[in-house]
Amino acid sequence: MKFTAAKEAYLKFCNATGKSAATISSYTATLEKFSAFLTTEGVEAIENVKPMTVMGYIESRSAEISATSLNLELTHIRCFFSWAEDMEIVDHSPVKKSIKVEKSALREAQNKEYEGIITDKEFRNILRNDHPANTHKVQYTRNTALLMVFLTTGLRNESVRELRVSDVDFSSRRIRVSAAKGNKSGYAPLTDIAAQAVESYLADHPTLTGNDYLFGFEKNGEWCPFSRQQMSNTVEAAIKSYLPERPGIRSHALRHSFASILANHGMEDREISLLLFHSDGTGAAVTRRYISDDLSWLFDKVNSVFNKVARKGIAAA
């Protein structure tokens, strides 16, 4: 059977079984890239895809994309072949358990300048710089809170834009999320660092009430939420004020930075997948749905990582 025919059948299966449009779009993009790679390798039939073919694809992509994206693509391909095996299109999946992306390749991909990954040191520079250039105090507390929420939750632009003041639960150290990836809801961690930043920000905005958007702007006497573009522009300007040598970093890069920092400090892919609300076929999203009210064990790990990152170098200073 031609790989392209199997791919189309799989995507129809995903649609019929209720996968979200965003998830199907992500699967489609990965499988089309994989299909293009197979063409360059002269592989047409799905039965002729071997483990070494998959390894070749990983090698070709590792120099082009971030660690998180590379892991996600590998998962998409693994899920596709698991389905093909279940449908008896292939006898065995070529994506063996032993096929993994080595950390060295991940680091090489993560450190690509164009990916805009914020490093541990840059995270500390943002956190400790209380006089960023051309930034008034009220803007400073807002920008710090905004960046710390993005960097310590891994939430997307849309999710942060939709946050209300009441979504931030300081006592339980978690943030209620109603617009996560794939329109899922649940909770994100509220780290000590983000909590302190948000408290300082709210102290500078005493008129905000529980139902107001957490981040926004005043227009004609009303508090309005940021549009997607406004949020992205605000993040880019904030990063530039803290890290003038790193222009052009926008909101989605902070999601990748969150995953990168956690991975570099030993957190497992499955744990990071849970935190990112991924619907990637690993079972993480399903598990997320059933334990969304009790992720304290995972949130504690996230808090510990970012506290460790923030503390590094203080004693020496």
C-alpha positions as CSV (number, residue, x, y, z in Angstrom):
1,M,0.0,0.0,0.0
2,K,1.3,3.5,-0.9
3,F,2.3,5.5,2.1
4,T,0.3,8.5,0.9
5,A,-2.9,6.3,0.7
6,A,-2.3,5.0,4.3
7,K,-1.7,8.6,5.5
8,E,-5.1,9.8,4.1
9,A,-6.9,6.8,5.6
10,Y,-5.3,7.5,9.0
11,L,-6.3,11.2,8.9
12,K,-9.9,10.2,8.1
13,F,-9.8,7.8,11.0
14,C,-8.6,10.6,13.3
15,N,-11.4,12.9,12.1
16,A,-14.0,10.1,12.6
17,T,-12.8,9.4,16.2
18,G,-13.1,13.0,17.3
19,K,-9.6,14.4,17.2
20,S,-9.6,18.2,17.2
21,A,-9.0,20.2,14.1
22,A,-5.8,21.5,15.6
23,T,-4.5,18.0,16.4
24,I,-5.4,16.7,12.9
25,S,-3.6,19.7,11.4
26,S,-0.5,18.9,13.4
27,Y,-0.6,15.2,12.4
28,T,-1.1,16.2,8.8
29,A,1.9,18.5,8.8
30,T,4.2,15.9,10.3
31,L,3.1,13.1,8.0
32,E,3.4,15.3,4.9
33,K,7.0,16.1,6.0
34,F,7.7,12.4,6.5
35,S,6.1,11.6,3.2
36,A,8.4,14.1,1.4
37,F,11.4,12.6,3.1
38,L,10.3,9.1,1.9
39,T,10.1,10.4,-1.6
40,T,13.7,11.7,-1.4
41,E,14.7,8.2,-0.1
42,G,12.9,6.5,-3.0
43,V,10.4,4.8,-0.6
44,E,6.8,4.6,-1.9
45,A,5.2,1.7,-0.1
46,I,4.4,1.9,3.6
47,E,5.7,-1.7,4.0
48,N,9.1,-0.6,2.9
49,V,9.6,2.0,5.7
50,K,12.2,0.5,8.0
51,P,13.6,1.5,11.4
52,M,16.7,3.0,9.6
53,T,14.3,5.1,7.5
54,V,12.8,6.6,10.6
55,M,16.3,7.2,12.0
56,G,17.3,9.0,8.8
57,Y,14.3,11.2,9.1
58,I,15.2,12.1,12.7
59,E,18.7,12.9,11.7
60,S,17.5,15.1,8.9
61,R,15.1,17.1,11.1
62,S,17.3,17.4,14.2
63,A,19.3,20.2,12.7
64,E,16.1,22.1,11.7
65,I,13.6,22.2,14.6
66,S,13.5,22.5,18.3
67,A,13.7,19.6,20.8
68,T,10.1,19.7,21.7
69,S,9.0,19.8,18.0
70,L,11.2,16.9,17.1
71,N,9.9,14.8,19.9
72,L,6.3,15.6,18.9
73,E,6.9,14.7,15.3
74,L,8.4,11.3,16.3
75,T,5.3,10.7,18.5
76,H,3.0,11.5,15.5
77,I,4.9,9.0,13.3
78,R,4.8,6.4,16.0
79,C,1.1,6.8,16.5
80,F,0.5,6.5,12.7
81,F,2.4,3.3,12.4
82,S,0.7,1.9,15.6
83,W,-2.6,2.5,13.8
84,A,-1.3,0.9,10.6
85,E,-0.2,-2.2,12.6
86,D,-3.6,-2.4,14.2
87,M,-5.3,-2.1,10.8
88,E,-2.9,-4.9,9.6
89,I,-1.5,-2.6,6.9
90,V,1.9,-3.4,8.2
91,D,3.1,-6.4,10.1
92,H,5.3,-4.4,12.5
93,S,5.8,-0.8,13.2
94,P,9.2,0.5,12.1
95,V,9.2,3.0,15.0
96,K,10.7,0.8,17.6
97,K,10.9,1.7,21.3
98,S,14.6,1.9,21.0
99,I,14.3,4.7,18.5
100,K,14.8,7.9,20.6
101,V,16.1,11.3,20.0
102,E,19.5,11.5,21.7
103,K,20.0,14.4,24.1
104,S,23.0,15.7,22.1
105,A,20.8,16.1,19.0
106,L,18.1,17.7,21.1
107,R,20.6,20.2,22.5
108,E,21.9,21.0,19.1
109,A,18.4,21.7,17.9
110,Q,17.4,23.7,21.0
111,N,20.4,25.9,20.8
112,K,19.6,27.2,17.3
113,E,19.5,30.9,17.6
114,Y,16.4,31.3,15.5
115,E,14.4,29.1,17.8
116,G,14.5,31.8,20.5
117,I,15.0,29.5,23.4
118,I,15.5,31.4,26.7
119,T,18.4,29.9,28.7
120,D,18.6,29.6,32.4
121,K,21.0,32.6,32.6
122,E,18.6,34.7,30.5
123,F,15.7,33.7,32.8
124,R,17.7,34.9,35.8
125,N,18.6,38.1,34.0
126,I,14.9,38.8,33.4
127,L,14.0,38.0,37.0
128,R,16.7,40.1,38.6
129,N,16.6,43.2,36.4
130,D,14.4,45.7,38.1
131,H,15.3,48.6,35.9
132,P,14.8,47.5,32.3
133,A,15.4,50.2,29.7
134,N,12.6,52.6,28.8
135,T,10.1,50.8,31.0
136,H,7.9,52.6,33.6
137,K,7.3,50.9,37.0
138,V,3.7,49.8,36.2
139,Q,4.8,48.4,32.8
140,Y,7.7,46.7,34.5
141,T,5.6,44.8,37.0
142,R,3.2,43.9,34.3
143,N,5.9,42.7,32.0
144,T,7.6,40.7,34.7
145,A,4.4,39.0,35.7
146,L,3.5,38.3,32.0
147,L,6.9,36.8,31.2
148,M,7.0,34.7,34.4
149,V,3.5,33.3,33.7
150,F,4.5,32.4,30.2
151,L,7.9,31.0,31.1
152,T,6.8,28.9,34.1
153,T,3.6,27.5,32.8
154,G,4.2,26.9,29.1
155,L,0.8,28.2,28.2
156,R,0.0,29.5,24.8
157,N,-0.8,33.0,23.8
158,E,-4.5,32.3,23.7
159,S,-4.5,30.7,27.1
160,V,-2.7,33.6,28.8
161,R,-5.0,36.1,27.1
162,E,-8.1,34.4,28.5
163,L,-6.9,34.3,32.1
164,R,-9.0,36.2,34.6
165,V,-7.7,37.5,37.9
166,S,-9.8,34.9,39.8
167,D,-8.1,32.1,37.8
168,V,-4.9,32.7,39.8
169,D,-5.2,30.6,43.0
170,F,-2.5,31.7,45.3
171,S,-3.4,29.4,48.1
172,S,-3.4,26.2,46.0
173,R,-0.5,27.5,43.8
174,R,-2.2,26.8,40.5
175,I,-3.8,28.6,37.6
176,R,-7.1,27.6,36.2
177,V,-6.9,27.3,32.4
178,S,-10.0,27.3,30.2
179,A,-8.4,27.8,26.8
180,A,-5.5,25.3,26.6
181,K,-4.2,23.4,23.6
182,G,-7.1,21.7,21.7
183,N,-9.7,23.7,23.7
184,K,-9.0,21.6,26.8
185,S,-9.3,23.0,30.3
186,G,-7.4,22.2,33.5
187,Y,-4.7,23.7,35.6
188,A,-1.2,25.1,35.2
189,P,1.4,25.5,38.0
190,L,1.7,28.8,39.8
191,T,5.3,28.8,40.8
192,D,6.7,30.8,43.7
193,I,8.4,33.1,41.2
194,A,5.2,33.7,39.1
195,A,3.1,34.2,42.2
196,Q,5.4,36.9,43.5
197,A,5.5,38.6,40.1
198,V,1.7,38.5,39.8
199,E,1.2,39.8,43.3
200,S,3.4,42.8,42.6
201,Y,1.6,43.4,39.3
202,L,-1.8,43.3,41.0
203,A,-0.6,45.7,43.7
204,D,0.0,48.2,40.9
205,H,-3.5,47.6,39.5
206,P,-5.7,47.8,42.5
207,T,-8.9,48.4,40.5
208,L,-8.8,45.0,38.8
209,T,-11.5,42.6,40.1
210,G,-11.7,38.8,40.0
211,N,-13.6,38.7,36.7
212,D,-11.3,41.1,34.9
213,Y,-8.8,39.8,32.4
214,L,-5.5,39.3,34.2
215,F,-3.5,41.0,31.5
216,G,-4.9,43.8,29.3
217,F,-5.1,47.5,28.9
218,E,-7.5,50.4,29.7
219,K,-9.4,51.9,26.9
220,N,-12.1,54.6,27.4
221,G,-12.3,53.7,31.0
222,E,-12.7,50.0,30.4
223,W,-10.3,47.1,31.0
224,C,-9.8,45.2,27.7
225,P,-8.0,42.0,26.9
226,F,-5.1,41.9,24.6
227,S,-5.6,40.6,21.1
228,R,-3.3,37.8,20.0
229,Q,-1.1,40.3,18.1
230,Q,-1.0,42.8,21.0
231,M,0.0,40.0,23.4
232,S,2.7,38.8,21.1
233,N,4.0,42.4,20.5
234,T,4.0,43.1,24.3
235,V,6.0,39.9,25.0
236,E,8.5,40.8,22.2
237,A,8.9,44.4,23.6
238,A,9.3,43.1,27.2
239,I,12.0,40.6,26.2
240,K,13.8,43.3,24.2
241,S,13.9,45.5,27.3
242,Y,15.3,42.8,29.5
243,L,17.5,41.1,26.9
244,P,18.4,43.7,24.2
245,E,20.7,41.2,22.6
246,R,17.8,38.8,21.9
247,P,15.3,40.8,19.7
248,G,12.4,39.1,17.9
249,I,11.4,36.6,20.6
250,R,7.6,36.3,20.7
251,S,5.2,34.5,23.0
252,H,5.3,31.0,21.5
253,A,9.1,30.9,22.0
254,L,8.5,31.1,25.7
255,R,6.4,27.9,25.5
256,H,9.4,26.2,23.9
257,S,11.7,27.7,26.5
258,F,9.5,26.3,29.4
259,A,9.8,22.8,27.9
260,S,13.5,23.2,27.3
261,I,14.3,24.4,30.8
262,L,12.3,21.5,32.3
263,A,13.9,18.9,30.0
264,N,17.4,20.2,30.7
265,H,16.7,19.8,34.5
266,G,15.7,16.2,34.1
267,M,11.9,16.2,33.8
268,E,10.5,13.4,31.6
269,D,8.9,13.9,28.2
270,R,5.5,12.5,29.5
271,E,5.5,15.0,32.4
272,I,6.3,17.9,30.1
273,S,3.5,16.7,27.7
274,L,1.0,16.8,30.5
275,L,2.0,20.3,31.4
276,L,1.7,21.4,27.7
277,F,-1.8,19.9,27.4
278,H,-0.6,17.9,24.4
279,S,-3.0,15.6,22.5
280,D,-0.2,13.6,21.0
281,G,-1.3,10.0,21.2
282,T,0.9,9.1,24.1
283,G,-2.0,8.9,26.6
284,A,-0.8,12.0,28.3
285,A,-3.8,14.1,27.3
286,V,-6.2,11.4,28.4
287,T,-4.5,11.1,31.7
288,R,-4.5,14.9,32.0
289,R,-8.3,14.9,31.7
290,Y,-8.8,12.6,34.6
291,I,-6.2,14.0,37.0
292,S,-6.5,17.7,36.2
293,D,-7.6,18.5,39.8
294,D,-4.6,16.7,41.3
295,L,-1.4,17.6,39.6
296,S,0.3,18.9,42.8
297,W,3.1,16.3,42.5
298,L,3.9,17.6,39.0
299,F,3.5,21.3,39.9
300,D,5.8,20.8,42.8
301,K,8.5,19.5,40.5
302,V,8.1,22.5,38.1
303,N,8.3,24.9,41.1
304,S,11.4,23.2,42.3
305,V,13.1,23.4,38.9
306,F,12.4,27.2,38.5
307,N,13.4,27.9,42.1
308,K,16.7,26.1,41.4
309,V,17.2,28.1,38.2
310,A,16.5,31.4,39.9
311,R,18.8,30.7,42.9
312,K,21.8,29.7,40.9
313,G,24.6,32.2,41.2
314,I,23.1,34.2,44.1
315,A,25.6,32.9,46.7
316,A,28.5,33.7,44.4
317,A,27.2,37.2,43.9
